[in-house]
Amino acid sequence: MKLISLRGVAAALMLWSGLLHGEASASLEHKPAPVFVRTDVQHQRVDLAAYRGRVVLLTFWATWCAPCQLEMPRFVAWQDRDRAKGLQIVAVSMDDEPGPVVRLMRKQHVNYPVVMGDSKLAELYGGILGLPITYLIDRRGTIVARFKGESNLNSMHARIEELLRQP
């Protein structure tokens, strides 16, 4: 008898959640970003509401996701370059365990908070089907864009720059 992995169960639950709630609930654009408070993998408190007044790039990812790993160096560079302008990147790992996440963070020199995600947090964001999924949140806490899958990082950064110029 074959045992089902936790990752498989989580994927099935996320798929079921997405089918139940439909694609419309996944579209949170122009709505307030659902707030959450979590402890990141470095044991620091992360409160999404505390980032009001900043432009937030909220990305759902996993260590086993190749496109997610390709984005990481760019996100690290953006955080370094644009932090003083008001950018805050927050990552939500959908991995089962924090160990591989911490190892990859060290390897990639990640300079932004990474929290562990679960089905409850995924549900807040309309169900997370496929990775990466990235939300761009303006200074007022409103989701202004959603990027799913491998995205054009140049256009994503152009959108960030546009938001950073706004008060």
Stockholm file with secondary structure:
# STOCKHOLM 1.0

chainA/1-167         MKLISLRGVAAALMLWSGLLHGEASASLEHKPAPVFVRTDVQHQRVDLAAYRGRVVLLTFWATWCAPCQLEMPRFVAWQDRDRAKGLQIVAVSMDDEPGPVVRLMRKQHVNYPVVMGDSKLAELYGGILGLPITYLIDRRGTIVARFKGESNLNSMHARIEELLRQP
#=GR chainA/1-167 SS CCCCCHHHHHHHHHHHHHHHHHHHHHCCTTSBCCCCEEEBTTSCEEEGGGGTTSEEEEEEECTTCHHHHHHHHHHHHHHHHHGGGTEEEEEEECCSCHHHHHHHHHHHTCCSCEEECCHHHHHHTTCCCSSCEEEEECTTSBEEEEEESSCCHHHHHHHHHHHHHCC
#=GC SS_cons         CCCCCHHHHHHHHHHHHHHHHHHHHHCCTTSBCCCCEEEBTTSCEEEGGGGTTSEEEEEEECTTCHHHHHHHHHHHHHHHHHGGGTEEEEEEECCSCHHHHHHHHHHHTCCSCEEECCHHHHHHTTCCCSSCEEEEECTTSBEEEEEESSCCHHHHHHHHHHHHHCC
//
